[in-house]
């Protein structure tokens, strides 16, 4: 198979986890590398034997014996949430998840202080909430931008430095949010994080280079391109690069430029969690398609559904730099719902639009794009009886994997060529 980078082209929840699980079951994959986001990820995997786990920090190939997880320096690592996730995997019969885990020493740490700050800040926004998982991921990233002493995984190997950095973070939280929720004292937090370092392998950047040379690696992205920190619809975005960029940086550092195929994942219909623009949202579809693993959360808000949005997906492909192939999930839903549609263009006050400007790097420009989307109306056509062909025609990229249910056995390779050579198939719509 070769190395593969798996990225969600929408607002998240397209099925990255189940695709990664399938790749690990059908190819000799050495490791899954996480390259963005943190404990807020929720990648649901249902094994053929019925076991279900929502993967947050562990790679979604962990059900497969021997497949390792590496948390790269681009991950925001929450040791407490990681321990809880390992416990749940243990109850499902995966008792060696931590033994198969490595963490880059430069990865930022998410702490109870970040989590409490995140929730306090979101509560203060009131009706103007941006949407959040309440896990402190955005606060981890923003704190590190402003403070050179932000705690990192490698600090867990140096108790004195760890306590000093946690103490500064604790004091910052109390100064910023004096009426915020109670948090653990520094000593307790430091003890827990030191224990974390005693249980997992904290490694240097060269470790990943060895993994890449030892076999095929799947890079597993979190969230979706339409939530990207620079290319998403600001301010309803994440503090994370959700495109292929981080994974390709890691490959370049290892001397593996262009060595991984880019796989973009999308559903046959669109979804998003919480507030923000959603041109093809359909309240009737939301009511008709409830999901057992996606509901309304106190921080994320409601789970919303709508029709396939080719305009937004073309934008995602362009800002991400194209793909080598597409994985299309929820084809079982398309087969049961002949009323599903595809939006080929937007009707706007200034005329019909079938492509959005790429932009990127300018948050004021992205915020202006968000405001324009509020007045856009979808121009629909039926998704049709051949949704795969409809998607290929709309996006100009080959569908190489289809999914007709939650388990690996529900996946099918289409026979379309899927190449690691960026000069052959990689293209945008």
Residue pairs with C-beta under 8 A, 6 or more apart in sequence:
1 23
1 27
1 28
1 29
1 216
2 216
2 259
2 260
2 261
2 420
3 212
3 216
3 217
3 218
3 219
3 251
3 256
3 259
3 260
3 261
3 420
4 23
4 216
4 217
4 218
4 219
4 260
4 261
4 262
4 263
5 218
5 219
5 221
5 244
5 247
5 248
5 260
5 261
5 262
5 263
6 16
6 19
6 20
6 23
6 218
6 219
6 220
6 221
6 263
6 265
6 327
7 16
7 221
7 224
7 225
7 242
7 243
7 244
7 262
7 263
7 264
7 265
7 320
7 323
8 14
8 16
8 221
8 223
8 224
8 225
8 242
8 264
8 265
8 266
9 224
9 225
9 226
9 264
9 265
9 266
9 313
9 316
9 317
9 320
9 323
9 326
10 224
10 225
10 226
10 266
10 267
10 270
10 271
10 272
10 312
10 313
10 316
11 223
11 224
11 226
11 227
11 270
11 271
11 272
11 273
11 276
11 278
12 222
12 223
12 224
12 227
12 272
12 273
13 42
13 224
13 267
13 271
13 272
13 273
13 294
13 303
14 224
14 265
14 266
14 267
14 271
14 329
15 265
15 267
15 327
15 329
15 330
15 403
16 43
16 60
16 220
16 221
16 222
16 265
17 43
17 44
17 45
17 55
17 60
17 220
18 43
18 44
18 45
18 46
18 60
18 329
18 403
18 406
18 407
18 408
18 411
19 263
19 265
19 327
19 329
19 401
19 403
19 411
20 32
20 43
20 45
20 59
20 60
20 61
20 218
20 220
21 45
21 47
21 60
21 61
21 63
21 64
21 408
22 401
22 403
22 408
22 411
23 29
23 61
23 218
24 32
24 60
24 61
24 64
24 67
24 218
25 61
25 64
25 408
26 408
26 411
27 216
28 215
28 216
29 61
29 64
29 67
29 215
29 216
29 217
29 218
30 67
30 68
30 211
30 214
30 215
30 216
30 217
31 59
31 67
31 68
31 69
31 70
31 211
31 215
31 217
31 218
32 59
32 60
32 61
32 62
32 67
32 68
32 69
32 70
32 217
32 218
32 219
32 220
33 59
33 69
33 70
33 72
33 208
33 211
33 217
33 218
33 219
33 220
33 247
33 250
34 57
34 59
34 69
34 70
34 71
34 72
34 75
34 220
34 222
35 72
35 74
35 75
35 219
35 220
35 221
35 246
35 247
35 250
36 74
36 75
36 221
36 222
36 223
36 240
36 241
36 242
36 246
37 75
37 76
37 137
37 221
37 222
37 223
37 238
37 240
37 242
38 56
38 57
38 75
38 76
38 77
38 78
38 110
38 135
38 137
38 140
38 222
38 240
39 56
39 57
39 76
39 77
39 78
39 81
39 82
39 110
39 135
39 137
40 56
40 133
40 135
40 137
40 222
40 223
41 55
41 56
41 57
41 222
41 223
42 54
42 55
42 56
42 133
42 293
42 294
43 54
43 55
43 56
43 60
43 220
43 222
44 52
44 53
44 54
44 55
44 293
44 406
45 52
45 53
45 54
45 55
45 60
45 63
45 406
46 52
46 406
46 407
47 63
47 407
47 408
48 407
48 408
48 409
51 63
51 92
51 93
52 293
53 62
53 63
53 88
53 89
53 92
54 293
55 62
55 85
56 81
56 85
57 69
57 71
57 75
57 77
57 78
57 81
57 82
57 85
58 69
58 82
58 85
58 86
58 89
58 97
58 101
59 67
59 68
59 69
59 70
59 218
59 220
60 220
61 67
61 69
61 218
61 220
62 69
62 89
62 94
62 97
62 100
63 94
66 100
67 100
68 100
68 101
68 102
68 211
69 97
69 100
69 101
69 102
70 101
70 102
70 103
70 104
70 207
70 208
70 211
71 77
71 101
71 102
71 103
71 104
71 107
71 153
72 104
72 107
72 208
72 246
72 250
73 104
73 105
73 106
73 107
73 205
74 107
74 241
74 246
74 249
74 250
75 103
75 104
75 107
75 108
76 107
76 108
76 109
76 110
76 137
76 140
76 141
76 240
77 103
77 107
77 108
77 109
77 110
77 153
78 109
78 110
78 111
78 135
78 136
79 109
79 156
79 192
79 193
79 196
80 112
80 192
81 110
81 135
82 196
83 196
85 97
86 97
86 98
89 95
89 97
90 97
98 199
98 200
101 200
101 201
102 200
102 201
102 202
102 203
102 207
103 153
103 200
103 201
103 202
103 203
104 153
104 202
104 203
104 204
104 205
104 207
104 208
105 152
105 153
105 154
105 157
105 202
105 203
105 204
106 152
106 153
106 154
106 205
107 152
107 153
108 140
108 141
108 144
108 150
108 151
108 152
108 153
109 140
109 150
109 151
109 152
109 153
109 155
109 156
109 193
110 135
110 136
110 137
110 140
111 136
111 140
111 151
111 166
111 169
111 189
111 193
112 136
112 183
112 184
112 189
113 136
113 166
113 169
113 170
113 172
113 173
113 183
113 189
114 136
114 137
114 139
114 140
114 143
114 169
115 134
115 135
115 136
115 139
116 136
116 173
116 177
116 180
116 181
116 183
117 136
117 139
117 143
117 173
117 176
117 177
117 180
118 132
118 134
118 135
118 136
118 137
118 138
118 139
119 132
119 134
119 180
119 181
119 299
120 176
120 177
120 180
120 181
121 139
121 177
122 129
122 130
122 132
122 134
122 299
129 274
129 275
129 301
130 235
130 236
130 237
130 275
130 276
131 236
131 273
131 274
131 275
131 276
131 299
131 300
131 301
132 138
132 274
132 299
132 300
133 297
133 299
133 300
134 297
134 298
134 299
134 300
137 238
137 239
137 240
138 238
138 239
140 150
140 239
141 239
141 240
142 239
143 150
143 169
143 172
144 150
147 168
147 169
147 172
149 164
149 165
149 168
150 165
150 169
151 162
151 165
151 166
151 169
151 193
153 197
153 202
154 202
155 161
155 162
155 165
155 193
156 162
156 193
156 194
156 196
156 197
156 202
157 197
157 202
159 190
159 194
162 190
162 193
162 194
163 186
163 187
163 190
166 186
166 189
166 190
166 193
167 186
170 183
170 185
170 186
170 189
173 180
173 183
174 180
184 192
205 253
208 250
208 254
209 253
209 254
209 255
211 217
212 251
212 254
212 256
212 259
217 260
219 247
219 250
219 260
221 242
221 244
221 247
222 240
222 242
223 238
223 240
223 242
224 242
224 316
225 231
225 232
225 242
225 243
225 316
225 319
225 320
226 232
226 233
226 272
226 312
226 315
226 316
227 236
227 237
227 238
227 240
227 242
228 237
228 238
228 240
228 241
228 242
228 243
228 319
229 237
229 238
229 239
229 240
229 241
229 242
230 241
230 360
230 361
230 363
230 366
231 243
231 319
231 320
231 358
231 359
231 360
231 366
232 238
232 242
232 366
233 276
233 277
233 366
233 369
233 370
233 373
234 363
234 366
234 367
234 369
234 370
235 363
235 367
235 370
236 274
236 275
236 276
236 277
236 370
237 366
243 319
243 320
243 321
244 262
244 320
244 321
247 260
248 257
248 260
251 257
251 258
251 259
251 260
258 420
258 421
258 422
259 420
260 420
261 324
261 325
261 418
261 419
261 420
262 320
262 321
262 322
262 323
262 324
262 325
262 426
263 323
263 324
263 325
263 326
263 327
263 400
263 401
263 418
264 316
264 317
264 320
264 323
264 325
264 326
264 327
264 397
265 326
265 327
265 329
266 308
266 313
266 326
266 327
266 328
266 329
266 391
267 308
267 328
267 329
267 330
267 333
268 308
268 328
268 329
268 330
268 331
268 333
268 334
268 340
268 383
268 387
268 391
269 285
269 289
269 305
269 306
269 307
269 308
269 330
269 333
269 334
269 337
269 340
270 278
270 280
270 281
270 305
270 306
270 307
270 308
270 309
270 312
271 294
271 303
271 304
271 305
271 306
272 278
272 303
272 304
273 294
273 297
273 300
273 301
273 302
273 303
273 304
274 300
274 301
274 302
275 301
276 370
277 370
277 373
277 374
278 304
278 306
279 306
279 309
279 311
279 312
279 343
279 346
279 373
279 376
279 377
279 378
280 306
280 307
280 308
280 309
280 341
280 343
280 378
281 304
281 305
281 306
282 305
282 306
282 307
285 305
285 306
285 307
286 302
286 303
286 304
286 305
286 306
288 337
289 305
289 333
289 337
291 303
294 303
295 303
296 302
296 303
307 340
307 341
307 342
307 343
307 378
307 380
307 383
308 340
308 341
308 342
308 343
308 383
308 391
309 342
309 343
309 378
310 342
310 343
310 344
310 394
310 395
311 343
311 344
311 345
311 346
311 353
311 354
311 355
311 356
312 356
313 394
313 395
313 429
314 354
314 355
314 356
314 394
314 395
314 428
314 429
315 355
315 356
315 358
317 323
317 395
317 397
317 428
317 429
318 355
318 358
318 428
318 429
319 358
319 359
319 360
321 426
321 428
322 397
322 426
322 427
322 428
323 397
323 426
324 400
324 418
324 419
324 420
324 422
324 424
324 425
324 426
325 397
325 398
325 399
325 400
325 401
325 416
325 418
325 425
326 391
326 392
326 395
326 397
326 398
326 399
326 400
326 401
327 399
327 400
327 401
327 402
327 403
328 387
328 388
328 391
328 399
328 401
328 402
328 403
329 403
330 403
331 387
331 388
331 402
331 403
331 404
332 404
332 405
332 410
333 340
334 340
334 383
334 387
335 404
338 382
338 385
340 382
340 383
340 387
341 378
341 380
341 381
341 382
341 383
342 380
342 381
342 382
342 383
342 390
342 391
342 394
343 378
343 379
343 380
344 354
344 379
344 380
344 381
344 394
345 352
345 353
345 354
345 378
345 379
346 352
346 353
346 354
346 373
346 376
346 377
346 378
346 379
347 376
347 377
347 378
347 379
348 372
348 375
348 376
348 377
349 375
352 379
353 376
356 369
357 369
359 365
359 366
359 369
360 366
383 390
384 390
388 399
388 402
388 414
391 399
392 398
392 399
394 429
395 429
396 427
396 428
396 429
397 425
397 427
397 428
397 429
398 414
398 416
398 417
398 418
398 425
399 414
399 416
400 413
400 414
400 416
400 417
400 418
401 411
401 412
401 413
401 414
402 411
402 412
402 414
403 410
403 411
403 412
404 410
404 411
404 412
417 424
417 425
418 425
419 425
